[in-house]
C-alpha cells in the first residue's frame, strides 16, 4: 500500500487526498493551521466553481435538488468547453499553458461529478451571478455553480469525506522541508506541538497555497507597494510549499510577478476574517464609477462582466495615489448591488446631492471629484437601453478612460460611495508540473515522488483569471495529483 502525504488542508489538498485514497493509498493530510482556521484560502472563498456544461440536464446531475419550478424560471444557458477555453485564453492574453488549460477545462465537469460522489454538494449562484428580468433569472458570465455553504461548506464537505475514507488529518502540523535524495522525495520534516519529526512516504503532494500572506515575498516578487495590500484569506499561505520544492531543485513556472487581487474594503483587517468571509469584497463596480484620491476615474468599470475583470482591478486600485478608491452608485442601481455591500463592517458614505457626497469621500479632492461626476453625467449615452445581463454597449462619449457598458448618469438620490483598497487572493507564480501533476526539476525532468496542485501550479493564470477558475483548478489538479501519487 502506497504511503501518500498531502501538504495543505484546502480544496486542492483534499481532492488529492480523496483521489489517492480511492486508489488504495494510505493518506495523511498535514495542515499547518489549527482546526478553527483550517482550510486555507478555500474556506474564505464564496465557493464559486467554473465548470463547462451543455445545459440544464448537466447541471441537474450536479445539483439533483433543483426543482422543475426552479428550472422553469431560470435561464441557465450553456457554457461550453470552447467558451471556457476562449475565456482562459482571452483573460490571460493567451499566455496560459495550453496543456494544463485543456486539462482544466476538459476535466472540470467530470471532476465536479466525482466531487458529488464524494458527498460534496453544489447549488446555483442565484444571488451573485443571476439577475431577475421579467420574472426569469438569467445567468451571465459563465459562472453558475457554487459549493453548498460557500467556502466553509466546501471545506467541511471535504473534511467529512476524508474522515469517511479513513484519511488521517493532522492540524497544527507545519511541514518544514522535503526529505529527498537522488532517487526523489521520500517524505517530509514536520513540526507539530513544538516537536520536529520526519514522516516517510512514497509520494508527497504539495497543495499548500501561494505566498500571498508573506509580506517579504510579495514585495520581492510582485513589487513595491504590495507590502501594503490586504490579504483576503488565510494568514498561513506564506509560500512554504514553494520554498521547500525550490530548495530541492524544482522548476519555477508561471507569472511570479502576478496575482489575483480585487477591490476590498479599505478598512478590512490585514488578513481574512472568517466571521465575515468573502464579504469585504466589493464587486458591483460595473454599475457605478470609481474615483481615486485625485477625484478622477482611472479604469473602464464596464470593460467586461465583473467575472473577467475583478481579479486584476485590485492591482489597479493598489497603484492609485494612497492605494485606495471610492465606488459610487445612485439609487437606480442600488437593487443590483451584491449582498457584500450590506454588511455591518463596511466603509460607506451617503448623501442626497453630489455636492454633499464629494465632501464625504475621505482622502479625495472634492473639487476635482465634483467636476469628474458632472463630466460623467454629461457623457453617458442614453440612446442604448441598460441591461445588466448582457454587455449592453451603453457607454460614454468623450471620456478617458471610457466606460464600455452599463453606464448610467448619477442623477437619482440618495447617492452611496464605498471605500476600497487592494485585497490579494492568491499569487500566480508556482511550480512546473507535467500533465500528471508531477513536479519538474530545473532540467525539466520529473522529480520522483513529488506532485503539486492548487495555487502551487504555475502557468495557468497570467495577469488575470476567470472567476471560479481557481477552485476548479484546485479540484482538477488535486484529483490528478492524488491519483498519480498513489499509482507512483
C-alpha positions in Angstrom: 0.0 0.0 0.0 1.4 3.4 -1.1 2.0 5.9 1.7 1.0 9.4 0.4 1.4 12.7 2.3 -0.6 15.7 1.3 0.7 19.1 2.5 -2.2 21.5 2.9 -5.8 21.4 4.0 -7.9 23.2 1.4 -9.8 22.3 -1.7 -6.8 21.0 -3.8 -5.3 19.1 -0.8 -8.5 17.2 0.0 -9.1 16.5 -3.7 -5.7 14.9 -3.8 -6.2 13.1 -0.6 -9.6 11.5 -1.6 -8.2 10.6 -5.1 -5.2 8.9 -3.5 -7.3 7.1 -1.0 -9.6 6.0 -3.9 -6.5 4.3 -5.4 -5.9 2.3 -2.2 -3.2 4.5 -0.7 -2.8 5.3 3.0 -3.1 9.1 3.1 -2.0 11.6 5.7 -3.0 15.3 5.4 -0.7 17.8 7.1 -2.5 21.1 7.7 -0.4 23.9 9.2 -3.4 25.8 10.6 -5.3 24.8 13.8 -8.8 23.3 13.3 -10.5 26.7 13.8 -8.6 28.2 10.9 -8.1 25.2 8.7 -8.9 25.0 5.0 -6.5 27.5 3.5 -7.9 30.1 1.1 -10.7 27.7 0.2 -12.5 28.4 3.5 -12.5 32.2 2.7 -14.0 31.9 -0.8 -17.6 32.4 -1.8 -17.3 28.9 -3.3 -17.9 29.6 -7.0 -16.5 26.9 -9.3 -16.3 27.4 -13.0 -17.4 24.4 -15.0 -18.2 23.6 -18.6 -21.7 22.3 -19.1 -24.0 21.7 -22.1 -27.3 22.7 -20.4 -29.7 22.3 -17.5 -29.5 18.5 -17.7 -25.8 18.6 -16.9 -26.5 21.0 -14.0 -29.2 18.7 -12.6 -26.7 15.9 -12.4 -24.5 18.1 -10.2 -27.5 19.5 -8.3 -30.2 16.9 -8.2 -32.1 19.1 -5.6 -33.0 21.5 -8.4 -36.8 21.5 -8.8 -38.8 21.7 -12.0 -40.1 25.1 -10.9 -36.6 26.5 -10.4 -35.5 25.2 -13.8 -38.6 26.7 -15.4 -38.0 30.2 -14.1 -34.2 30.2 -14.7 -32.2 30.6 -17.9 -29.1 28.7 -17.0 -27.8 28.9 -20.6 -24.8 26.8 -21.6 -21.1 27.2 -21.0 -19.2 25.0 -23.5 -15.6 23.8 -23.2 -14.9 26.0 -26.1 -16.2 29.1 -24.3 -14.2 28.1 -21.2 -11.0 27.7 -23.3 -11.7 31.0 -25.0 -12.2 32.8 -21.7 -8.9 31.3 -20.3 -7.0 32.5 -23.3 -8.6 35.9 -23.5 -8.1 37.0 -19.9 -4.5 35.7 -19.7 -3.5 37.3 -23.0 -3.2 33.7 -24.4 -0.2 33.0 -22.1 -2.0 30.2 -20.2 -0.2 26.8 -20.6 -2.2 25.1 -23.4 -1.8 21.6 -22.0 -2.7 22.5 -18.4 -5.5 24.7 -19.6 -7.1 22.0 -21.7 -6.9 19.6 -18.7 -8.6 22.2 -16.5 -11.4 22.7 -19.0 -12.0 19.1 -20.2 -12.0 17.7 -16.7 -14.0 20.4 -14.9 -17.3 18.7 -15.3 -16.2 15.1 -14.6 -14.3 16.4 -11.6 -17.4 18.0 -10.1 -19.4 14.8 -10.7 -16.6 13.0 -8.8 -16.8 15.5 -6.0 -20.5 14.9 -5.9 -19.8 11.2 -5.5 -17.6 12.0 -2.5 -20.5 13.6 -0.8 -20.0 17.3 -1.7 -23.0 19.4 -2.7 -23.5 22.2 -5.1 -26.0 25.0 -5.7 -26.7 27.6 -8.4 -25.2 31.1 -7.6 -28.6 32.7 -7.6 -27.7 35.8 -5.6 -24.4 36.8 -7.3 -24.5 35.6 -10.9 -28.1 36.0 -12.0 -30.5 38.9 -12.2 -34.3 38.6 -12.3 -35.6 40.1 -15.5 -39.3 39.8 -16.5 -39.8 37.1 -13.9 -36.9 34.9 -15.0 -33.5 34.5 -13.6 -30.7 34.8 -16.2 -27.2 33.7 -15.5 -24.3 35.5 -17.1 -20.5 35.4 -17.2 -20.1 31.6 -17.5 -20.3 31.1 -13.8 -23.3 29.1 -12.5 -22.2 26.7 -9.7 -21.0 27.1 -6.2 -20.2 24.8 -3.3 -23.2 24.4 -1.0 -22.4 26.6 2.0 -19.7 28.6 0.2 -16.1 28.2 1.1 -16.7 26.9 4.6 -19.2 24.4 3.3 -16.7 23.2 0.7 -14.0 22.6 3.3 -16.4 21.0 5.7 -17.7 18.7 3.0 -14.2 17.7 2.0 -13.3 17.1 5.7 -16.3 14.9 6.2 -15.5 12.9 3.1 -11.8 12.5 4.2 -12.8 11.1 7.6 -15.2 8.6 6.0 -12.4 7.5 3.7 -10.1 6.8 6.7 -7.7 9.7 5.9 -5.7 11.0 8.8 -5.8 14.8 9.1 -3.2 16.4 11.4 -3.8 20.0 12.3 -1.1 22.5 13.5 1.4 20.4 11.5 3.8 22.7 9.7 5.8 21.0 7.1 9.3 22.5 7.2 11.1 20.7 4.3 11.1 17.7 2.0 13.2 14.6 2.6 14.8 13.9 -0.8 17.9 12.4 -2.4 19.0 11.4 -5.9 16.1 9.0 -6.1 13.4 11.5 -5.4 11.2 12.6 -2.5 11.0 10.2 0.5 8.9 12.2 3.0 8.8 15.4 4.9 10.0 17.0 8.1 7.1 18.4 10.1 6.9 20.4 13.3 3.8 19.8 15.5 3.2 20.5 19.2 6.7 22.0 19.4 8.5 18.9 18.1 10.1 18.2 14.8 9.8 14.7 13.3 10.3 13.0 10.0 7.4 11.3 8.2 8.3 8.8 5.5 6.2 8.5 2.4 6.3 7.0 -1.1 4.9 10.3 -2.5 4.2 13.8 -1.4 1.5 16.1 -2.9 2.2 19.8 -2.2 -1.1 21.8 -2.0 0.0 24.4 0.4 -1.1 27.6 -1.5 0.8 30.5 -2.8 2.9 33.2 -1.0 0.3 35.9 -0.7 0.5 36.0 3.2 4.3 36.5 3.1 4.9 40.3 3.1 8.5 39.9 2.2 7.9 37.6 -0.8 5.1 39.8 -2.0 7.4 42.8 -2.1 10.2 40.7 -3.7 8.2 39.2 -6.5 5.1 41.4 -7.0 7.0 44.7 -6.5 7.0 47.9 -4.4 3.7 48.7 -2.7 2.5 45.1 -2.4 3.6 45.0 1.2 0.6 47.4 1.8 -2.0 45.1 0.3 -4.6 43.4 2.4 -4.7 39.6 2.4 -8.2 38.3 1.7 -7.7 34.8 3.0 -5.6 32.7 5.4 -2.5 34.0 7.2 -0.9 30.6 6.7 -0.2 30.8 2.9 3.4 32.1 3.2 5.0 30.1 0.4 6.3 27.2 2.5 5.4 24.6 -0.1 7.0 26.6 -2.9 10.2 27.2 -0.9 10.7 23.6 0.1 10.2 22.5 -3.5 12.6 25.1 -4.9 15.1 24.0 -2.3 15.4 20.6 -3.8 15.7 21.9 -7.4 12.0 22.2 -8.5 11.4 24.4 -11.5 9.5 27.6 -11.0 6.9 28.4 -13.7 4.2 31.0 -14.3 3.9 34.7 -13.5 5.7 35.2 -10.3 5.1 38.9 -10.6 1.3 38.4 -10.9 -1.6 37.6 -8.6 -5.3 37.6 -8.2 -6.3 40.8 -6.4 -9.6 42.6 -6.0 -11.3 45.6 -4.6 -11.6 45.0 -0.9 -13.0 47.2 1.9 -10.5 49.9 2.7 -10.7 49.3 6.5 -10.8 45.5 6.4 -8.3 43.7 8.7 -4.8 42.8 7.4 -5.9 39.1 6.9 -9.2 37.4 6.2 -11.9 37.3 8.9 -13.8 34.0 8.9 -16.8 35.7 10.6 -17.1 38.0 7.5 -15.7 35.6 4.9 -15.6 37.0 1.4 -18.0 39.9 2.1 -15.3 42.6 2.3 -15.1 42.3 -1.5 -16.9 45.0 -3.5 -17.7 43.7 -6.9 -20.6 45.7 -8.2 -18.4 48.4 -9.7 -19.6 47.7 -13.3 -22.9 49.5 -12.3 -21.2 52.6 -10.9 -17.9 54.5 -11.2 -14.7 54.6 -9.3 -12.7 57.7 -8.2 -9.2 57.9 -6.9 -7.7 60.3 -4.4 -7.3 62.9 -7.1 -11.0 62.8 -7.8 -10.6 61.2 -11.2 -11.7 58.0 -12.8 -8.9 55.6 -13.7 -10.3 52.4 -15.2 -13.1 51.3 -17.5 -15.5 49.9 -14.9 -17.7 48.3 -17.6 -15.0 46.7 -19.8 -16.5 43.3 -19.3 -18.5 41.2 -16.8 -17.0 41.5 -13.4 -16.0 37.8 -13.6 -13.4 38.8 -16.1 -12.1 42.0 -14.5 -12.3 41.8 -10.7 -9.2 39.7 -10.3 -7.0 42.3 -12.0 -8.6 45.5 -10.8 -7.2 45.1 -7.3 -3.7 45.8 -8.7 -5.1 48.9 -10.5 -6.5 50.2 -7.2 -3.2 49.5 -5.4 -1.4 51.6 -8.0 -3.6 54.7 -7.3 -2.4 57.5 -5.0 -2.9 56.4 -1.4 -3.7 52.8 -2.7 -7.5 53.3 -2.4 -10.6 54.3 -4.4 -14.3 55.1 -3.9 -17.0 53.2 -5.7 -20.0 55.5 -6.3 -23.6 54.5 -7.1 -27.0 56.2 -7.2 -30.4 54.9 -6.2 -31.3 53.5 -9.7 -28.8 50.6 -9.3 -29.0 50.0 -5.6 -31.1 46.9 -6.1 -28.3 45.4 -8.2 -25.6 45.7 -5.6 -24.4 42.4 -4.2 -25.0 41.4 -0.6 -21.5 42.3 0.4 -22.5 46.0 0.2 -24.9 45.4 3.1 -22.6 44.0 5.7 -22.2 45.9 9.0 -18.4 46.2 8.6 -18.5 48.4 5.6 -16.8 51.8 4.8 -19.7 53.7 3.3 -21.0 57.3 3.0 -24.2 58.6 1.5 -25.7 61.9 0.6 -28.7 63.5 -1.2 -26.6 65.6 -3.5 -23.4 65.1 -5.4 -22.1 68.3 -3.9 -22.5 66.9 -0.5 -21.2 63.4 -1.4 -17.8 64.6 -2.6 -17.2 66.3 0.8 -17.6 62.9 2.5 -15.1 61.0 0.3 -12.2 60.8 2.8 -8.9 61.4 1.1 -10.4 62.7 -2.2 -10.0 66.1 -3.8 -13.7 67.3 -3.6 -13.4 70.0 -6.3 -12.0 67.6 -9.0 -14.3 64.8 -7.8 -17.4 67.0 -8.5 -16.1 68.1 -11.8 -15.5 64.4 -12.7 -19.0 63.5 -11.7 -20.6 66.3 -13.8 -18.5 65.4 -16.8 -19.6 61.8 -16.3 -23.2 62.7 -16.3 -22.9 64.7 -19.5 -21.1 61.8 -21.3 -23.4 58.9 -20.7 -25.2 57.6 -23.8 -29.0 57.5 -23.3 -29.8 56.0 -26.8 -29.0 52.5 -25.7 -31.1 50.7 -23.0 -29.4 49.5 -19.8 -29.3 45.7 -19.4 -27.3 44.1 -16.6 -27.5 40.6 -18.1 -25.5 41.3 -21.2 -22.7 43.6 -22.3 -25.2 46.2 -23.3 -22.9 48.7 -25.1 -24.4 51.5 -23.1 -21.2 53.5 -22.8 -19.8 57.1 -22.7 -18.8 59.6 -25.2 -15.6 61.6 -24.9 -14.3 60.3 -21.6 -10.8 58.9 -20.9 -11.0 56.2 -19.7 -14.3 55.4 -21.4 -16.9 53.2 -19.9 -17.9 50.5 -22.4 -21.1 49.0 -20.8 -23.7 49.7 -18.1 -23.2 53.4 -18.0 -25.8 55.4 -16.0 -25.9 59.0 -15.1 -25.6 59.6 -11.4 -28.8 61.6 -11.1 -31.1 59.8 -8.6 -30.6 60.4 -4.8 -29.6 59.1 -2.4 -26.1 58.6 -3.6 -23.8 56.0 -2.0 -20.0 55.6 -2.0 -17.8 52.7 -0.7 -14.1 52.9 0.0 -11.9 50.1 -1.3 -8.3 49.1 -1.4 -6.5 46.1 -2.8 -7.1 42.7 -1.4 -4.8 39.9 -2.6 -6.3 36.5 -3.1 -3.5 34.3 -4.4 -0.3 34.5 -6.3 0.1 33.2 -9.9 3.8 32.1 -9.7 4.2 28.4 -9.0 5.9 25.2 -9.9 6.3 23.5 -13.3 4.3 20.2 -13.5 3.5 17.5 -16.0 0.0 16.7 -17.1 0.1 14.0 -14.4 0.8 16.8 -11.8 4.3 15.6 -11.2 6.8 18.4 -10.3 9.6 19.1 -12.8 13.1 20.0 -11.8 15.2 22.8 -13.3 16.4 20.4 -16.0 12.7 19.7 -17.0 12.9 16.1 -15.5 10.1 14.9 -13.3 11.1 14.6 -9.6 10.1 11.1 -8.4 7.6 11.2 -5.6 6.7 14.9 -5.8 3.4 16.3 -7.1 1.7 19.7 -6.8 -1.8 21.1 -7.1 -3.9 24.2 -6.4 -2.3 27.6 -6.1 1.2 26.0 -6.3 0.7 25.1 -10.0 2.4 27.6 -12.2 1.4 28.5 -15.8 -2.4 28.6 -15.7 -3.1 32.3 -14.9 -1.3 35.4 -16.1 -2.4 39.0 -15.1 -6.0 37.9 -14.6 -8.3 34.9 -14.4 -11.9 34.0 -15.0 -13.9 33.9 -11.8 -14.3 30.5 -10.3 -11.4 29.0 -12.2 -9.2 28.8 -9.1 -11.3 26.3 -7.2 -11.9 24.4 -10.4 -8.2 24.1 -11.0 -7.6 23.1 -7.4 -10.1 20.2 -7.7 -9.0 19.1 -11.1 -5.3 19.1 -10.5 -5.7 17.9 -6.9 -7.5 14.8 -8.2 -4.9 14.3 -10.8 -2.0 14.7 -8.3 -3.6 12.3 -5.8 -4.2 9.7 -8.4 -0.7 9.9 -9.8 0.9 9.9 -6.4 -0.9 6.7 -5.3 -0.1 5.0 -8.6 3.6 6.0 -8.5 
